[in-house]
Amino acid sequence: MGAAPTIEQAAARLRDGSTTAAALTKGLLTAIDAANDRLGAYVTVSHAAAIAAAEQADAELAAGHDRGPLHGIPLAVKDIIATEDAPTTANSRALAPDWFAGVDAGAVARLRAAGAVIIGKATTNEFACGDIDPSKGFRVPRNPWHLDHSPSGSSSGTGVAVAAGLALGGLGTDTGGSIRRPSAANGITGLKPTYGRVPTTGVVPFAASLDVVGPMARTARDCALLFDAIAAGPAAFAEIGQGVAGLRIGLPIPFFFDSPGLDDEVRVAVLAAVDLLADAGADVREITVPFPKQARDAAYLAAVAEGYAYHHENLTSRWADYGRSTRLILARGALYSAGDHAQARLVGTAFREAVLDLFTEVDVIVTPTLAAPAERLGESDIDRGLSEPRFTDQWNLVGLPALAVPCGFSSTGLPLSFQLIGGPFDDARLLATAADYQTRTDWHEQQPEATWA
């Protein structure tokens, strides 16, 4: 079917008559059927339901009933988010097979109301937590840029599907970086919204005080269209096009740019992106984000403590049904007391107050998204993950919006990414900033060669 269009491009073609929702959907289904065994992007593909929804969208558009820019657009949904026409597995043998059966999650219901076509359930790390255990019978997702590398993060299936042209966009969830990390590893754009902007009803929780649902797509403009469909509050797409002249960008060198674990190619690419924004009129100033490592550690503690609390009963009775890394991560939550969790929350309060003070001096903060390009499959290590630099978890702890934006490729051809962080409810500003950057670069337009075909 050739290179996949963006959501905006597909919406225009639907309205000028050069394609139909049914043709778009059937083309994607054919591509998925050919690629999914190698790429592992989907757990379940809803062939009949997707075609029926696409045909309904075509009939409505032909009758003059236009639900908006997502009408007839095929999307992927992470498989911890319930959809009425497919089971939710969380990529686990431990989840009840009838969990939220026959019901759409809140965000999915909003997508359907906007006319979107849900094409399938995308692969996730087990319970959005541990690595997929191949012994449990689930597909292992692969990075479409290099099949022997990881697509990273728990929203990996949606990241793979969008990057490989097997969906035009989709939903992920993010507890400590699980939208932004796979967006970075797969060379797409992904938004962790402000906590509470998007409903999490019908989403298998990891840590309810941190979990958010958000959009993943090739471009910031597409993410804005998705965000406007699922989020409460003012529209984001309307703010795109205002430019970045006068935008105050905070560049936190300590921890985020001087870490010995930060790959040199990542550092250079992110700083080049900042320079480009400065050339476009942004005001870049160095700042210091206070105690970022402690905030990252507090976010991890809160996540595993809350995850253990949710899974406690199943862990004691169905230990072997969980994948190896998932049960070990969740079991660590048993080592923390209620006092530890309360202390983590106190760290979060102090961190939030300090960061909000920074946002009186700057409008956005820029950091790398990942410290290094995607690792090879099988190299993930849960103990190493505690010590390596991570730049995403801190913002979940305090509920702030953060956006991953592609900004280049490594010398081995793997995507690189920078992260934009905003103040509370500044989701639209992040998307507008990224959209402006993407008018000046073409990293987001790159698509991997279909070596899996």
C-alpha positions as CSV (number, residue, x, y, z in Angstrom):
1,M,0.0,0.0,0.0
2,G,3.1,2.3,-0.1
3,A,4.0,4.7,2.6
4,A,1.3,5.3,5.2
5,P,-0.3,8.7,5.2
6,T,-0.5,10.9,8.3
7,I,-3.9,11.3,9.9
8,E,-4.2,14.7,8.4
9,Q,-3.3,13.5,4.9
10,A,-5.8,10.6,5.1
11,A,-8.6,12.9,6.3
12,A,-8.0,15.2,3.3
13,R,-8.1,12.2,0.9
14,L,-11.3,10.9,2.5
15,R,-12.9,14.2,1.8
16,D,-11.6,14.8,-1.7
17,G,-12.7,11.3,-2.8
18,S,-9.3,9.9,-3.5
19,T,-9.7,7.2,-1.0
20,T,-12.3,5.7,1.3
21,A,-12.2,4.6,4.9
22,A,-12.9,1.0,3.8
23,A,-9.9,1.1,1.4
24,L,-7.7,2.6,4.0
25,T,-8.7,0.0,6.6
26,K,-8.5,-3.0,4.2
27,G,-5.1,-1.9,3.1
28,L,-3.8,-1.7,6.7
29,L,-5.4,-5.1,7.5
30,T,-3.6,-6.6,4.6
31,A,-0.3,-5.1,5.7
32,I,-0.8,-6.3,9.3
33,D,-1.6,-9.8,8.1
34,A,1.7,-9.8,6.2
35,A,3.9,-8.2,8.9
36,N,2.5,-9.0,12.3
37,D,4.2,-12.4,12.8
38,R,7.6,-10.7,12.4
39,L,6.9,-7.3,14.0
40,G,4.5,-8.4,16.8
41,A,2.6,-5.1,16.8
42,Y,-0.8,-6.5,17.5
43,V,-2.2,-9.0,20.0
44,T,-5.7,-9.0,18.3
45,V,-6.8,-7.7,14.9
46,S,-10.5,-6.9,14.6
47,H,-10.9,-7.6,10.9
48,A,-14.7,-7.7,10.6
49,A,-15.5,-5.0,13.2
50,A,-12.9,-2.6,11.6
51,I,-14.3,-3.1,8.1
52,A,-17.8,-2.6,9.3
53,A,-16.9,0.6,11.1
54,A,-15.0,1.9,8.1
55,E,-18.0,1.2,5.8
56,Q,-20.2,3.0,8.3
57,A,-17.9,6.0,8.2
58,D,-17.9,6.0,4.4
59,A,-21.7,6.0,4.4
60,E,-21.9,8.8,7.0
61,L,-19.4,11.0,5.1
62,A,-21.3,10.4,1.8
63,A,-24.5,11.5,3.5
64,G,-22.8,14.7,4.7
65,H,-22.5,13.6,8.3
66,D,-18.9,14.5,9.1
67,R,-17.8,13.8,12.7
68,G,-14.5,15.6,12.3
69,P,-10.8,14.9,11.3
70,L,-10.8,11.3,12.8
71,H,-13.8,10.2,10.9
72,G,-12.9,7.0,9.1
73,I,-9.3,7.0,10.4
74,P,-7.9,3.5,11.4
75,L,-6.2,3.5,14.8
76,A,-4.5,1.0,17.2
77,V,-5.3,0.7,20.9
78,K,-2.9,-0.6,23.5
79,D,-4.1,-4.0,24.9
80,I,-4.6,-2.8,28.5
81,I,-7.3,-0.4,27.2
82,A,-10.7,-2.1,26.8
83,T,-12.6,-2.2,23.5
84,E,-16.0,-3.6,23.0
85,D,-15.1,-5.7,20.0
86,A,-11.9,-7.5,21.2
87,P,-10.7,-9.0,24.5
88,T,-8.2,-7.2,26.7
89,T,-5.3,-9.4,27.7
90,A,-2.7,-7.0,29.1
91,N,-0.3,-9.6,27.4
92,S,-0.8,-11.8,30.5
93,R,-2.1,-15.2,31.4
94,A,-3.0,-13.7,34.8
95,L,-5.8,-11.3,33.7
96,A,-9.4,-12.6,33.8
97,P,-10.5,-13.3,30.2
98,D,-13.7,-11.4,30.7
99,W,-12.1,-8.3,32.2
100,F,-14.2,-5.3,31.0
101,A,-15.6,-7.5,28.2
102,G,-17.8,-5.9,25.7
103,V,-17.3,-2.4,26.9
104,D,-15.2,0.5,25.5
105,A,-12.8,2.3,27.8
106,G,-13.6,6.0,28.2
107,A,-11.0,7.2,25.7
108,V,-12.0,4.6,23.2
109,A,-15.6,5.6,23.4
110,R,-14.6,9.2,22.6
111,L,-12.6,8.0,19.6
112,R,-15.6,6.1,18.3
113,A,-17.8,9.1,18.8
114,A,-15.3,11.0,16.6
115,G,-15.8,8.4,13.9
116,A,-12.4,6.6,14.3
117,V,-12.0,3.0,13.2
118,I,-10.4,0.7,15.9
119,I,-8.3,-1.7,13.9
120,G,-6.9,-3.9,16.7
121,K,-5.3,-4.3,20.1
122,A,-1.6,-3.4,20.2
123,T,1.0,-5.4,22.0
124,T,2.0,-4.2,25.5
125,N,4.5,-5.2,28.1
126,E,2.7,-7.5,30.5
127,F,0.4,-5.3,32.6
128,A,2.4,-2.3,31.2
129,C,5.1,-3.4,33.6
130,G,7.4,-6.2,32.9
131,D,9.0,-7.4,29.7
132,I,7.0,-9.9,27.6
133,D,7.8,-13.4,28.6
134,P,8.0,-15.5,25.3
135,S,7.2,-18.6,27.3
136,K,3.7,-17.3,27.8
137,G,2.8,-17.5,24.1
138,F,2.5,-13.8,23.2
139,R,4.2,-12.2,20.3
140,V,7.4,-10.2,21.1
141,P,7.3,-6.8,19.4
142,R,10.3,-5.7,17.4
143,N,11.7,-2.3,16.4
144,P,10.8,-1.8,12.7
145,W,14.0,0.2,12.2
146,H,16.1,-2.8,13.3
147,L,14.3,-6.0,14.0
148,D,16.9,-7.2,16.5
149,H,16.3,-4.1,18.6
150,S,13.6,-3.3,21.2
151,P,10.7,-1.0,20.5
152,S,11.0,0.0,24.2
153,G,8.4,0.8,26.8
154,S,5.0,-0.8,27.5
155,S,3.1,0.9,24.6
156,S,5.5,-0.8,22.2
157,G,2.8,-2.3,20.0
158,T,1.3,1.1,19.2
159,G,4.7,2.5,18.6
160,V,5.6,-0.3,16.2
161,A,2.3,-0.1,14.4
162,V,2.5,3.6,13.7
163,A,6.2,3.6,12.7
164,A,5.7,0.6,10.4
165,G,2.6,2.0,8.8
166,L,0.2,-0.6,10.3
167,A,-2.0,2.1,11.9
168,L,-2.3,5.9,11.3
169,G,-2.2,6.6,15.1
170,G,-3.3,5.1,18.3
171,L,-3.5,5.1,22.1
172,G,-0.9,4.2,24.6
173,T,-0.7,4.5,28.4
174,D,2.1,6.1,30.4
175,T,3.0,5.4,34.1
176,G,6.7,6.3,33.9
177,G,7.4,6.9,30.2
178,S,5.5,4.2,28.4
179,I,4.1,6.5,25.7
180,R,7.3,8.5,25.3
181,R,9.9,5.8,25.4
182,P,8.4,3.7,22.6
183,S,7.6,6.9,20.7
184,A,11.3,7.7,20.9
185,A,12.6,4.3,20.1
186,N,10.3,4.0,17.1
187,G,10.8,7.5,15.7
188,I,7.3,8.8,16.2
189,T,5.6,11.5,18.3
190,G,3.8,10.7,21.6
191,L,2.2,12.7,24.3
192,K,1.8,11.9,28.0
193,P,-1.0,14.3,28.9
194,T,-1.5,16.2,32.1
195,Y,-2.8,13.8,34.7
196,G,-6.6,13.7,34.7
197,R,-7.2,15.2,31.2
198,V,-8.0,11.8,29.6
199,P,-10.3,9.3,31.3
200,T,-8.7,6.0,32.5
201,T,-11.9,4.1,33.0
202,G,-11.6,0.7,31.3
203,V,-7.8,0.7,31.6
204,V,-6.0,-2.0,33.5
205,P,-4.1,0.0,36.2
206,F,-0.4,-0.2,36.9
207,A,-0.3,2.7,39.4
208,A,-3.5,4.6,39.4
209,S,-2.0,7.8,40.8
210,L,0.5,7.9,37.9
211,D,-1.3,6.3,34.9
212,V,-2.5,8.4,31.9
213,V,-3.8,7.6,28.5
214,G,-2.4,9.5,25.5
215,P,-2.0,9.7,21.8
216,M,0.8,8.4,19.6
217,A,1.2,9.3,15.9
218,R,3.7,10.3,13.3
219,T,3.4,14.0,13.8
220,A,2.6,16.5,16.6
221,R,-0.4,17.7,14.5
222,D,-1.8,14.2,14.4
223,C,-1.3,13.8,18.1
224,A,-3.2,17.1,18.6
225,L,-6.1,15.7,16.6
226,L,-6.2,12.6,18.7
227,F,-5.8,14.5,22.0
228,D,-8.6,16.8,21.2
229,A,-10.9,13.8,20.7
230,I,-10.1,12.1,24.0
231,A,-9.2,14.9,26.4
232,A,-11.3,17.3,28.5
233,G,-10.6,21.0,28.2
234,P,-9.6,23.4,25.5
235,A,-8.6,22.2,22.1
236,A,-4.9,21.8,21.2
237,F,-5.0,21.7,17.4
238,A,-6.3,25.3,17.3
239,E,-3.1,26.5,19.0
240,I,-0.8,25.1,16.3
241,G,0.8,27.6,14.0
242,Q,1.6,30.3,16.5
243,G,5.4,29.8,16.2
244,V,8.0,29.7,18.8
245,A,9.3,33.3,18.8
246,G,9.7,34.4,22.4
247,L,9.1,30.9,23.8
248,R,11.2,30.5,26.9
249,I,13.0,27.1,26.8
250,G,14.6,25.8,29.9
251,L,17.7,23.6,29.3
252,P,18.5,21.6,32.5
253,I,22.1,20.6,32.0
254,P,22.7,18.9,35.4
255,F,21.5,15.3,35.4
256,F,19.7,15.5,32.0
257,F,22.6,16.4,29.8
258,D,25.8,15.7,31.9
259,S,25.0,12.2,32.9
260,P,27.8,9.7,32.1
261,G,25.1,7.3,30.9
262,L,23.8,9.7,28.2
263,D,24.8,8.6,24.7
264,D,26.8,11.3,22.9
265,E,24.7,11.0,19.7
266,V,21.5,11.6,21.8
267,R,23.1,14.6,23.4
268,V,24.2,16.1,20.1
269,A,20.9,15.5,18.4
270,V,18.8,17.0,21.3
271,L,21.0,20.1,21.5
272,A,20.8,20.6,17.8
273,A,17.0,20.5,18.1
274,V,17.2,23.2,20.8
275,D,19.5,25.3,18.5
276,L,17.0,25.1,15.7
277,L,14.2,26.3,18.0
278,A,16.5,29.1,19.1
279,D,17.2,30.1,15.5
280,A,13.4,30.3,15.1
281,G,13.2,32.8,17.9
282,A,12.9,30.8,21.1
283,D,14.7,32.1,24.2
284,V,16.9,29.3,25.5
285,R,18.2,29.5,29.0
286,E,20.0,27.0,31.2
287,I,18.2,25.9,34.4
288,T,18.6,23.4,37.1
289,V,15.8,21.0,37.9
290,P,16.1,20.2,41.6
291,F,16.7,16.6,42.8
292,P,15.6,14.8,39.6
293,K,17.1,11.5,40.6
294,Q,15.2,11.4,43.9
295,A,12.0,12.3,42.0
296,R,12.7,9.5,39.6
297,D,13.3,7.0,42.4
298,A,10.1,8.2,44.2
299,A,8.1,7.7,41.0
300,Y,9.4,4.1,40.7
301,L,8.6,3.4,44.4
302,A,5.1,4.7,44.0
303,A,4.5,2.7,40.8
304,V,5.7,-0.7,42.1
305,A,4.0,-0.2,45.5
306,E,0.6,0.6,43.8
307,G,1.2,-2.2,41.3
308,Y,1.8,-4.7,44.0
309,A,-1.3,-3.5,45.9
310,Y,-3.5,-4.1,42.8
311,H,-1.9,-7.5,41.9
312,H,-1.4,-8.8,45.5
313,E,-4.1,-11.4,45.5
314,N,-3.2,-12.8,42.0
315,L,0.5,-12.8,42.8
316,T,-0.1,-15.0,45.8
317,S,-2.4,-17.5,44.0
318,R,-1.2,-17.3,40.4
319,W,2.5,-16.5,40.6
320,A,3.5,-18.8,37.7
321,D,0.9,-17.2,35.4
322,Y,2.9,-13.9,35.5
323,G,6.0,-13.5,33.3
324,R,9.3,-13.6,35.1
325,S,10.2,-9.9,35.0
326,T,6.6,-8.8,35.7
327,R,6.3,-10.8,38.9
328,L,9.7,-9.8,40.1
329,I,9.0,-6.1,39.5
330,L,5.6,-6.2,41.2
331,A,6.9,-8.3,44.1
332,R,9.3,-5.6,44.9
333,G,6.3,-3.6,46.0
334,A,6.0,-5.9,49.0
335,L,9.3,-4.5,50.3
336,Y,7.9,-1.0,50.7
337,S,5.8,0.1,53.7
338,A,3.0,2.6,53.7
339,G,5.5,5.0,55.2
340,D,7.8,4.5,52.2
341,H,4.9,5.3,49.9
342,A,4.0,8.4,51.9
343,Q,7.6,9.5,51.8
344,A,7.6,9.1,48.0
345,R,4.5,11.3,47.8
346,L,6.2,13.9,50.0
347,V,9.1,13.9,47.6
348,G,6.6,14.4,44.8
349,T,5.0,17.4,46.5
350,A,8.4,19.0,47.0
351,F,9.5,18.3,43.4
352,R,6.2,19.7,42.0
353,E,6.6,22.9,44.0
354,A,10.1,23.4,42.8
355,V,9.3,22.6,39.2
356,L,6.3,24.9,39.2
357,D,8.7,27.7,40.4
358,L,10.8,27.0,37.3
359,F,7.7,27.5,35.1
360,T,7.6,31.1,36.2
361,E,10.9,31.5,34.4
362,V,10.4,29.2,31.4
363,D,7.5,28.0,29.3
364,V,8.8,24.5,28.4
365,I,11.7,22.3,29.5
366,V,13.7,20.2,27.0
367,T,15.5,17.0,27.8
368,P,16.4,13.8,26.0
369,T,13.6,11.3,26.0
370,L,15.8,8.2,26.1
371,A,19.4,8.2,27.3
372,A,20.5,6.0,24.4
373,P,19.1,4.5,21.2
374,A,16.9,1.4,21.5
375,E,18.8,-1.5,23.0
376,R,19.0,-5.0,21.5
377,L,16.2,-7.4,22.2
378,G,17.1,-9.5,25.2
379,E,19.4,-6.9,26.8
380,S,16.8,-5.4,29.1
381,D,17.7,-5.9,32.8
382,I,15.4,-4.8,35.6
383,D,18.3,-4.2,38.0
384,R,20.2,-2.1,35.5
385,G,17.0,-0.1,34.9
386,L,17.2,1.2,38.5
387,S,20.6,2.7,38.0
388,E,20.6,4.0,34.3
389,P,19.6,7.6,33.7
390,R,15.8,8.0,33.0
391,F,14.3,11.3,32.1
392,T,10.6,10.4,31.9
393,D,9.4,9.1,35.3
394,Q,9.8,12.4,37.2
395,W,7.0,14.1,35.2
396,N,4.5,11.3,36.0
397,L,5.2,11.8,39.7
398,V,3.9,15.4,39.4
399,G,1.3,14.9,36.7
400,L,2.8,17.3,34.2
401,P,2.4,16.9,30.4
402,A,5.4,15.6,28.4
403,L,5.9,15.0,24.7
404,A,8.5,12.8,22.8
405,V,9.6,14.3,19.5
406,P,11.8,12.6,16.9
407,C,15.0,14.6,16.2
408,G,17.4,12.4,14.2
409,F,19.0,9.0,13.9
410,S,22.0,7.3,15.4
411,S,25.0,6.2,13.3
412,T,23.4,2.7,13.3
413,G,20.1,4.0,12.0
414,L,18.0,4.0,15.2
415,P,15.7,7.0,16.0
416,L,16.6,9.7,18.5
417,S,14.2,11.9,20.4
418,F,13.9,14.9,22.6
419,Q,11.3,15.5,25.3
420,L,9.2,18.6,25.9
421,I,7.8,19.1,29.4
422,G,5.2,21.8,30.2
423,G,3.4,23.2,33.2
424,P,0.0,21.9,34.3
425,F,-2.5,21.7,31.4
426,D,0.1,23.1,28.9
427,D,-0.4,20.1,26.6
428,A,-1.4,22.4,23.7
429,R,1.8,24.4,24.1
430,L,3.9,21.3,23.9
431,L,2.1,20.1,20.8
432,A,2.3,23.5,19.1
433,T,6.1,23.8,19.9
434,A,6.7,20.3,18.4
435,A,4.6,21.1,15.4
436,D,6.6,24.2,14.7
437,Y,9.8,22.2,15.0
438,Q,8.4,19.6,12.6
439,T,7.8,22.3,10.0
440,R,11.6,22.9,10.0
441,T,12.7,19.2,10.0
442,D,11.7,16.0,8.3
443,W,12.7,13.4,11.0
444,H,9.0,12.7,11.6
445,E,8.4,12.0,7.9
446,Q,11.0,9.1,7.8
447,Q,9.6,5.6,7.7
448,P,11.5,2.4,8.0
449,E,12.1,0.2,5.0
450,A,9.8,-2.8,5.2
451,T,12.4,-5.5,5.8
452,W,9.8,-7.6,7.5
453,A,7.6,-8.0,4.4
